Amino acid sequence: MHKHHSALGLVSTLRPVQPVTLVRPHAAARAARFFVEKFPGRPMYAVKANPSPELLQILWDNGVTHYDTASIGEVRLVKSTLPDAVCCFMHPIKAEEAIAEAYFDHGVRTFSLDSMEELAKIVRGTRGATDLTLCVRLRVSSEYAKLSLGSKFGVAPDEAKELLMATRQVADALGICFHVGSQTMSPDAYVGAMERVRAAIVEAAVTVDVIDVGGGFPSRYPGMNPPPLERYFETIHRAFESLPISYSAELWAEPGRALCAEYASVVVRVEHRRGSELFINDGAYGTLFDAAHIGWKYPVQLLREPESDARDMDFAFWGPTCDDIDYMKGPFPLPADTRGGDYFEIGMLGAYGSAMRTQFNGFGSDLTVVAGDEPMFSVYREDEADDRVATGNVVKL
């Protein structure tokens, strides 16, 4: 894998025709250490955010030993990359065959569920195993999240009692889990969710051994400047300590975005300009799925030497395919003199960028380069100015 000090150095040296993914191992390592050292429980990396084997290894090397897997494919990937890692199968609806393979072939002992049907499936798939940690997923609000995850999964409050009592009968350890949504912008989200956990425990009168607060831990993007992660940790810890749970109960979390967003970015080339629209060589079917389909705004910076002195203007992007949906509305601020042949970096794509990439229409690139500079935004660098995020502007480094 090639290495360059910076995105500008890459462009100056290679002048790449295809989009190039820049990875910053030091940023992922820093994020992993932060969670391992400061979260008051066990962080499990949510593999779906970025399943890169190289990233899995970096996280492992920096203290992350447990992995939230949502499919048998992710279980296989983690165990083939990190044989000693602990996989937890946290998708609430699984194929019975996947449950059996996970348990008997890969040593998975933790499963989530949100229905009586799934509980029966887990019992059958594990042949009545007595060493299971089973986490009942509660439905909670996603009101503080930029992306809701509250509709598809989670047992309703009026059904939780029966399911918790039934699960307690077959589980060696009983857990309760939830997910407050992706990119949750306030720690208060976890307060409300924990109150629902409290109510469920009291009503079911069961001994609970694990509380899993799921994901939702935010990163920084233009216009999204969340509170420090330590405030999330403190809020969660206070709520956890006040719950009526087993004296030896464990606290878990499933960070995905927060561990990998700063790990990667992409360098693209402008193939054509039409007014305020730039045609680029990556898009909705590549790393920019979220920019196209949910209007996610990523930081951008022009890579030109000497630097442009033109004022920024707002651009929209067209991706390389023939489809009209290959469109990223933005707005993305770049110098007004940006033109065909220019390169720019799109930052904070470590979460879900590479994971969503396809080869549709014959476009796409697996070229990856290690960069030694800092990510464009960070929740882990104390020296970073907050107005960089609040205004959507990128300070030239």
URUR-V206386 format. One record per pair of residues at least 24 apart in sequence whose ideal C-beta (glycine too) atoms are under 10 Angstrom apart, sorted by the first residue. I is the first residue (numbers start at 0). J is the second residue. Records with the same first field share a line. If there is no record, write none. Layout:
I: J ; J
//
This chain:
0: 53 ; 366 ; 367 ; 368 ; 369
1: 366 ; 367 ; 368 ; 369 ; 370
2: 368 ; 369 ; 370 ; 371
3: 368 ; 369 ; 370 ; 371 ; 372
4: 369 ; 370 ; 371 ; 372
5: 302 ; 344 ; 370 ; 371 ; 372 ; 373 ; 396
6: 264 ; 265 ; 266 ; 300 ; 302 ; 342 ; 343 ; 344 ; 345 ; 346 ; 368 ; 370 ; 372 ; 375 ; 396
7: 266 ; 300 ; 301 ; 302 ; 303 ; 304 ; 306 ; 342 ; 344 ; 372 ; 395 ; 396
8: 302 ; 304 ; 368 ; 370 ; 371 ; 372
9: 266 ; 302 ; 342 ; 344 ; 368 ; 369 ; 370
10: 266 ; 268 ; 302 ; 303 ; 304 ; 341 ; 342 ; 343 ; 344
11: 302 ; 303 ; 304 ; 342
12: 368
13: 266 ; 342 ; 366 ; 368
14: 268 ; 340 ; 342
15: 266 ; 267 ; 268 ; 280 ; 342 ; 364 ; 366 ; 368
16: 268 ; 270 ; 280 ; 364 ; 366
17: 266 ; 267 ; 268 ; 280 ; 281 ; 319 ; 362 ; 363 ; 364 ; 365 ; 366
18: 265 ; 266 ; 267 ; 268 ; 279 ; 280 ; 281 ; 282 ; 285 ; 286 ; 287 ; 319 ; 342 ; 345 ; 356 ; 362 ; 363 ; 364 ; 365 ; 366
19: 264 ; 265 ; 266 ; 267 ; 268 ; 280 ; 281 ; 342 ; 344 ; 364 ; 365 ; 366 ; 367 ; 368 ; 370
20: 51 ; 262 ; 263 ; 264 ; 265 ; 266 ; 281 ; 285 ; 286 ; 348 ; 349 ; 352 ; 353 ; 356 ; 364 ; 365 ; 366 ; 367 ; 368 ; 370
21: 262 ; 263 ; 264 ; 265 ; 266 ; 344 ; 345 ; 346 ; 348 ; 349 ; 367 ; 368 ; 369 ; 370 ; 371 ; 372 ; 374
22: 49 ; 51 ; 53 ; 54 ; 57 ; 259 ; 262 ; 263 ; 264 ; 349 ; 353 ; 367 ; 368 ; 369 ; 370
23: 261 ; 262 ; 263 ; 264 ; 349 ; 369 ; 370 ; 371 ; 372 ; 373 ; 374
24: 53 ; 54 ; 56 ; 57 ; 60 ; 61 ; 262 ; 369 ; 370 ; 371
25: 57 ; 261 ; 262 ; 369 ; 370 ; 371 ; 372 ; 373 ; 374
26: 57 ; 258 ; 259 ; 260 ; 261 ; 262 ; 263 ; 264 ; 349 ; 370 ; 372 ; 373 ; 374 ; 377 ; 379 ; 380
27: 51 ; 53 ; 54 ; 55 ; 56 ; 57 ; 58 ; 60 ; 61 ; 63 ; 258 ; 259 ; 260 ; 261 ; 262 ; 263 ; 349 ; 374
28: 57 ; 58 ; 60 ; 61 ; 62 ; 262
29: 61 ; 261 ; 262 ; 373 ; 374 ; 377 ; 379 ; 380
30: 57 ; 58 ; 61 ; 63 ; 216 ; 218 ; 228 ; 254 ; 257 ; 258 ; 259 ; 260 ; 261 ; 262 ; 349 ; 374 ; 377 ; 378 ; 379
31: 57 ; 58 ; 59 ; 60 ; 61 ; 62 ; 63 ; 254 ; 258 ; 259
32: 58 ; 61 ; 62 ; 63 ; 379
33: 61 ; 228 ; 229 ; 232 ; 254 ; 257 ; 258 ; 378 ; 379
34: 58 ; 61 ; 62 ; 63 ; 216 ; 228 ; 232 ; 252 ; 254 ; 257 ; 258 ; 379
35: 61 ; 62 ; 63 ; 64
36: 61 ; 62
37: 228 ; 229 ; 232 ; 233
38: 212 ; 216 ; 228 ; 229 ; 231 ; 232 ; 235 ; 236 ; 250 ; 251 ; 252 ; 254
39: 232 ; 233 ; 235 ; 236 ; 237 ; 239 ; 240 ; 250 ; 252
40: 209 ; 210 ; 211 ; 212 ; 232 ; 235 ; 236 ; 239 ; 248 ; 249 ; 250 ; 251 ; 252
41: 65 ; 85 ; 87 ; 209 ; 211 ; 249 ; 250 ; 251 ; 252 ; 253
42: 67 ; 216 ; 251 ; 252 ; 253 ; 254 ; 257 ; 258
43: 67 ; 68 ; 84 ; 85 ; 86 ; 87 ; 89 ; 109 ; 211 ; 213 ; 214 ; 251 ; 252 ; 253 ; 254 ; 255
44: 68 ; 77 ; 84 ; 214 ; 253 ; 254 ; 255 ; 257 ; 258 ; 259
45: 69 ; 73 ; 89 ; 178 ; 181 ; 213 ; 214 ; 216 ; 252 ; 253 ; 254 ; 255 ; 256 ; 257 ; 258 ; 259 ; 350
46: 70 ; 72 ; 73 ; 74 ; 76 ; 77 ; 86 ; 89 ; 253 ; 255 ; 259 ; 354
47: 73 ; 89 ; 90 ; 214 ; 253 ; 255 ; 350 ; 351 ; 354
48: 181 ; 214 ; 253 ; 254 ; 255 ; 256 ; 257 ; 258 ; 259 ; 260 ; 262 ; 349 ; 350 ; 351 ; 352 ; 353 ; 354
49: 255 ; 256 ; 258 ; 259 ; 260 ; 262 ; 263 ; 348 ; 349 ; 350 ; 351 ; 352 ; 353 ; 354
50: 76 ; 77 ; 80 ; 259 ; 353 ; 354
51: 76 ; 80 ; 259 ; 262 ; 263 ; 349 ; 353 ; 354 ; 367
52: 76 ; 77 ; 79 ; 80 ; 81
53: 80 ; 262 ; 367 ; 369
54: 80 ; 258 ; 259 ; 262 ; 263 ; 349 ; 353
55: 79 ; 80 ; 81 ; 84
56: 80 ; 81
57: 258 ; 259 ; 262
58: 84 ; 258 ; 259 ; 262
59: 83 ; 84
61: 258
63: 254 ; 258
65: 109 ; 251 ; 253
66: 253
67: 109 ; 111 ; 176 ; 211 ; 213 ; 214 ; 251 ; 252 ; 253 ; 254 ; 255
68: 101 ; 105 ; 107 ; 109
69: 93 ; 111 ; 253
70: 94 ; 97 ; 101
71: 96 ; 97 ; 98 ; 99 ; 100 ; 101 ; 104 ; 105 ; 107
72: 97
74: 100 ; 101 ; 104 ; 105 ; 106 ; 107
75: 100 ; 101 ; 104 ; 105
77: 105 ; 107
78: 104 ; 105 ; 106 ; 107
79: 105
82: 106
85: 109
87: 111 ; 132 ; 134 ; 174 ; 176 ; 209 ; 211 ; 251 ; 253
88: 112 ; 121 ; 134
89: 134 ; 136 ; 152 ; 176 ; 178 ; 211 ; 213 ; 214 ; 251 ; 253
90: 117 ; 136 ; 152
91: 117 ; 134 ; 135 ; 136 ; 151 ; 152 ; 153 ; 154 ; 176
92: 116 ; 117 ; 120 ; 151 ; 152
93: 117 ; 120 ; 121 ; 124
94: 120 ; 124
95: 119 ; 120 ; 121 ; 123 ; 124 ; 125
96: 124
97: 124
98: 122 ; 123 ; 124 ; 125
99: 123 ; 124 ; 125 ; 126
100: 124
101: 125
102: 126 ; 128 ; 130 ; 131
103: 128
107: 131 ; 132
108: 132 ; 133 ; 171 ; 172
109: 133 ; 134 ; 170 ; 172 ; 174 ; 176 ; 209 ; 211 ; 251
110: 134 ; 170 ; 174
111: 135 ; 136 ; 152 ; 174 ; 175 ; 176 ; 211 ; 213
112: 136 ; 152 ; 154 ; 162 ; 166 ; 170 ; 176
113: 137 ; 138 ; 151 ; 152 ; 153 ; 154 ; 155 ; 158 ; 159 ; 162 ; 176
114: 152 ; 154 ; 158 ; 162
115: 154 ; 158 ; 161 ; 162 ; 165 ; 166
117: 154 ; 162 ; 166
118: 162 ; 165 ; 166 ; 168 ; 169 ; 170
119: 165 ; 169
121: 166 ; 169 ; 170
122: 169
125: 169
127: 169
128: 169 ; 170 ; 171
129: 169 ; 170 ; 171
130: 170 ; 171 ; 172
131: 166 ; 169 ; 170 ; 171 ; 172 ; 173
132: 170 ; 171 ; 172 ; 173 ; 174 ; 208 ; 209 ; 211 ; 249 ; 251
133: 163 ; 165 ; 166 ; 167 ; 169 ; 170 ; 171 ; 172 ; 173 ; 174 ; 208 ; 209
134: 166 ; 170 ; 172 ; 173 ; 174 ; 175 ; 176 ; 177 ; 207 ; 208 ; 209 ; 210 ; 211 ; 213 ; 251
135: 159 ; 162 ; 163 ; 165 ; 166 ; 167 ; 170 ; 173 ; 174 ; 175 ; 176 ; 177 ; 199 ; 203 ; 205 ; 207 ; 211
136: 162 ; 174 ; 175 ; 176 ; 177 ; 178 ; 211 ; 213
137: 162 ; 163 ; 175 ; 176 ; 177 ; 178 ; 192 ; 195 ; 196 ; 198 ; 199
138: 177 ; 178 ; 192 ; 195
139: 176 ; 177 ; 178 ; 179 ; 180 ; 188 ; 189 ; 191 ; 192 ; 193 ; 194 ; 195 ; 196 ; 212 ; 213
140: 177 ; 179 ; 180 ; 188 ; 191 ; 192 ; 195
141: 178 ; 179 ; 180 ; 181 ; 183 ; 188 ; 192 ; 215
142: 179 ; 180 ; 183 ; 185 ; 187 ; 188 ; 191
143: 179 ; 180 ; 182 ; 183 ; 184 ; 185 ; 186 ; 187 ; 188 ; 189 ; 190 ; 191 ; 192 ; 215 ; 217 ; 225
144: 178 ; 179 ; 180 ; 181 ; 182 ; 183 ; 184 ; 185 ; 188 ; 214 ; 215 ; 217
145: 180 ; 181 ; 182 ; 183 ; 184 ; 215 ; 217 ; 220 ; 223 ; 225 ; 293 ; 295
146: 180 ; 181 ; 182 ; 183 ; 215 ; 256 ; 289 ; 293 ; 295 ; 351
147: 178 ; 179 ; 180 ; 181
148: 177 ; 178 ; 179 ; 180 ; 181 ; 183 ; 213 ; 214 ; 215
149: 177 ; 178 ; 179 ; 180
151: 178
152: 176 ; 177 ; 178
153: 177 ; 178 ; 195
154: 199
156: 195 ; 198 ; 199 ; 202
157: 202
159: 195 ; 196 ; 198 ; 199 ; 200 ; 202 ; 203
160: 198 ; 199 ; 200 ; 201 ; 202 ; 203 ; 204 ; 205
161: 203
162: 199 ; 203
163: 199 ; 200 ; 202 ; 203 ; 204 ; 205 ; 207
164: 202 ; 203 ; 204 ; 205
165: 203 ; 205
166: 203 ; 205
167: 203 ; 204 ; 205 ; 206 ; 207 ; 208
168: 205
170: 205 ; 208 ; 209
171: 208
172: 206 ; 207 ; 208 ; 209 ; 245 ; 247 ; 248 ; 249
173: 200 ; 203 ; 205 ; 206 ; 207 ; 208 ; 209 ; 244 ; 245 ; 248
174: 207 ; 208 ; 209 ; 210 ; 211 ; 248 ; 249 ; 251
175: 199 ; 200 ; 203 ; 205 ; 207 ; 208 ; 209 ; 210 ; 211 ; 212 ; 242 ; 244 ; 248
176: 209 ; 210 ; 211 ; 212 ; 213 ; 251 ; 252 ; 253
177: 210 ; 211 ; 212 ; 213 ; 215
178: 211 ; 212 ; 213 ; 214 ; 215 ; 253
179: 212 ; 213 ; 214 ; 215 ; 216
180: 213 ; 214 ; 215
181: 213 ; 214 ; 215 ; 216 ; 217 ; 255 ; 256 ; 289 ; 293 ; 350 ; 351
182: 214 ; 215 ; 216 ; 217 ; 218 ; 219 ; 220 ; 223 ; 225 ; 256 ; 257 ; 260 ; 295 ; 350
183: 213 ; 214 ; 215 ; 216 ; 217 ; 225 ; 231 ; 256
184: 215 ; 217 ; 223 ; 224 ; 225 ; 226
185: 217 ; 225 ; 226 ; 230 ; 231 ; 234
186: 215 ; 216 ; 225 ; 226 ; 227 ; 228 ; 229 ; 230 ; 231 ; 232 ; 233 ; 234 ; 235 ; 237 ; 238
187: 226 ; 231 ; 234
188: 212 ; 215 ; 231 ; 234 ; 235
189: 213 ; 215 ; 216 ; 231 ; 232 ; 234 ; 235 ; 236 ; 237 ; 238 ; 239 ; 252
190: 234 ; 235 ; 237 ; 238
191: 238
192: 235 ; 238
193: 234 ; 235 ; 237 ; 238 ; 239 ; 241 ; 242
194: 238 ; 241 ; 242
196: 238 ; 239 ; 242 ; 243 ; 244
197: 238 ; 241 ; 242 ; 243 ; 244
200: 242 ; 243 ; 244
201: 242 ; 243
204: 243
205: 244 ; 245
206: 243 ; 244 ; 245 ; 246 ; 248
207: 242 ; 243 ; 244 ; 245 ; 248
208: 244 ; 245 ; 247 ; 248 ; 249
209: 244 ; 245 ; 248 ; 249 ; 250 ; 251
210: 235 ; 238 ; 239 ; 242 ; 244 ; 245 ; 248 ; 249 ; 250 ; 251 ; 252
211: 249 ; 250 ; 251 ; 252 ; 253
212: 238 ; 239 ; 250 ; 251 ; 252 ; 253 ; 254
213: 251 ; 252 ; 253 ; 254 ; 255
214: 252 ; 253 ; 254 ; 255 ; 256 ; 257 ; 258
215: 252 ; 253 ; 254 ; 255 ; 256 ; 257
216: 252 ; 253 ; 254 ; 255 ; 256 ; 257 ; 258 ; 260 ; 378
217: 256 ; 257 ; 260 ; 378
218: 256 ; 257 ; 258 ; 259 ; 260 ; 261 ; 347 ; 349 ; 350 ; 374 ; 376 ; 377 ; 378 ; 379 ; 388
219: 260 ; 261 ; 298 ; 346 ; 347 ; 374 ; 375 ; 376 ; 377 ; 378 ; 379 ; 380 ; 383 ; 385 ; 387 ; 388 ; 389
220: 260 ; 295 ; 296 ; 297 ; 298 ; 346 ; 347 ; 375 ; 376 ; 388 ; 391
221: 295 ; 296 ; 297 ; 298 ; 299 ; 329 ; 330 ; 331 ; 332 ; 346 ; 347 ; 375 ; 376 ; 387 ; 388 ; 389 ; 390 ; 391 ; 392 ; 393
222: 296 ; 388 ; 389 ; 390 ; 391
223: 295 ; 296 ; 347 ; 376 ; 388 ; 389 ; 391
224: 376 ; 378 ; 385 ; 386 ; 387 ; 388 ; 389 ; 390
225: 257 ; 378 ; 388
226: 378
227: 378 ; 379 ; 381
228: 254 ; 257 ; 378 ; 379
231: 257
255: 350 ; 351 ; 354
256: 347 ; 349 ; 350 ; 351
257: 350 ; 378 ; 379
258: 349 ; 350
259: 347 ; 348 ; 349 ; 350 ; 351 ; 352 ; 353 ; 354
260: 297 ; 346 ; 347 ; 348 ; 349 ; 350 ; 351 ; 352 ; 374 ; 376 ; 377 ; 378
261: 346 ; 347 ; 348 ; 349 ; 350 ; 373 ; 374 ; 375 ; 376 ; 377 ; 378 ; 379 ; 380
262: 347 ; 348 ; 349 ; 350 ; 352 ; 353 ; 374
263: 346 ; 347 ; 348 ; 349 ; 350 ; 352 ; 353 ; 367 ; 370 ; 374
264: 297 ; 298 ; 299 ; 300 ; 344 ; 345 ; 346 ; 347 ; 348 ; 349 ; 352 ; 370 ; 374 ; 375
265: 297 ; 343 ; 344 ; 345 ; 346 ; 348 ; 352 ; 353 ; 356 ; 364 ; 367
266: 302 ; 342 ; 343 ; 344 ; 345 ; 366 ; 368 ; 370
267: 299 ; 302 ; 316 ; 318 ; 319 ; 341 ; 342 ; 343 ; 344 ; 345 ; 364
268: 302 ; 339 ; 340 ; 341 ; 342 ; 343
269: 301 ; 314 ; 316 ; 333 ; 337 ; 338 ; 339 ; 340 ; 341 ; 342 ; 343
270: 317 ; 319 ; 339 ; 340
271: 317 ; 338 ; 339 ; 340
272: 314 ; 336 ; 337 ; 338 ; 339 ; 340 ; 341
273: 315 ; 317 ; 339
274: 314 ; 315
275: 312 ; 313 ; 314 ; 315 ; 329 ; 330 ; 331 ; 333 ; 335
276: 314 ; 315 ; 316 ; 317 ; 326 ; 327 ; 328 ; 329
277: 314 ; 315 ; 316 ; 317 ; 327 ; 329 ; 331 ; 333 ; 337 ; 338 ; 339 ; 341 ; 343
278: 316 ; 317 ; 318 ; 319 ; 325 ; 339
279: 314 ; 316 ; 317 ; 318 ; 319 ; 327 ; 341 ; 342 ; 343 ; 345
280: 318 ; 319 ; 342 ; 362 ; 363 ; 364
281: 316 ; 318 ; 319 ; 325 ; 327 ; 345 ; 348 ; 352 ; 356 ; 362 ; 363 ; 364
282: 316 ; 317 ; 318 ; 319 ; 320 ; 322 ; 324 ; 325 ; 326 ; 327 ; 359 ; 360 ; 362 ; 363
283: 316 ; 317 ; 318 ; 319 ; 320 ; 322 ; 323 ; 324 ; 325 ; 326 ; 327 ; 355 ; 357 ; 359
284: 318 ; 319 ; 320 ; 322 ; 324 ; 325 ; 355 ; 356 ; 357 ; 358 ; 359 ; 360 ; 362 ; 363
285: 318 ; 319 ; 320 ; 325 ; 348 ; 352 ; 353 ; 355 ; 356 ; 357 ; 358 ; 359 ; 362 ; 363 ; 364
286: 318 ; 345 ; 348 ; 349 ; 351 ; 352 ; 353 ; 354 ; 355 ; 356 ; 363 ; 364
287: 316 ; 318 ; 325 ; 326 ; 327 ; 345 ; 348 ; 352 ; 355 ; 356
288: 318 ; 327 ; 348 ; 351 ; 352 ; 354 ; 355 ; 356 ; 357
289: 327 ; 348 ; 350 ; 351 ; 352 ; 355
290: 315 ; 316 ; 318 ; 326 ; 327 ; 328 ; 329 ; 331 ; 345 ; 348 ; 352
291: 316 ; 318 ; 322 ; 324 ; 325 ; 326 ; 327 ; 328 ; 355
292: 324 ; 326 ; 327 ; 355
294: 327 ; 328 ; 329
295: 327 ; 329 ; 347 ; 348 ; 351 ; 352
296: 327 ; 328 ; 329 ; 330 ; 331 ; 332 ; 347 ; 391
297: 327 ; 329 ; 331 ; 344 ; 345 ; 346 ; 347 ; 348 ; 352 ; 375 ; 376 ; 391
298: 331 ; 332 ; 344 ; 345 ; 346 ; 347 ; 348 ; 374 ; 375 ; 376 ; 387 ; 388 ; 391 ; 392 ; 393
299: 329 ; 331 ; 332 ; 333 ; 337 ; 343 ; 344 ; 345 ; 346 ; 375 ; 391 ; 393
300: 332 ; 333 ; 334 ; 343 ; 344 ; 345 ; 346 ; 375 ; 392 ; 393 ; 394 ; 395 ; 396
301: 333 ; 334 ; 336 ; 337 ; 341 ; 342 ; 343 ; 344 ; 393 ; 395
302: 341 ; 342 ; 343 ; 344
303: 334 ; 336 ; 337 ; 338 ; 340 ; 341 ; 342 ; 343
306: 334 ; 395
307: 333 ; 334 ; 335 ; 336 ; 337 ; 338 ; 341 ; 395
308: 334 ; 336
309: 333 ; 334 ; 335 ; 336 ; 337
310: 334 ; 335 ; 336
311: 335 ; 337 ; 391 ; 392 ; 393
312: 336 ; 337
313: 391
314: 343
316: 345
318: 359 ; 360 ; 362
319: 359 ; 360 ; 361 ; 362 ; 363
320: 357 ; 359 ; 360 ; 361 ; 362 ; 363
321: 359 ; 360 ; 362
322: 359 ; 360
325: 359 ; 360 ; 362
329: 391
330: 391
331: 391
332: 390 ; 391 ; 392 ; 393
333: 393
344: 370 ; 375 ; 393
345: 375
346: 374 ; 375 ; 376 ; 393
347: 374 ; 375 ; 376 ; 377
348: 374
349: 374
372: 396
//
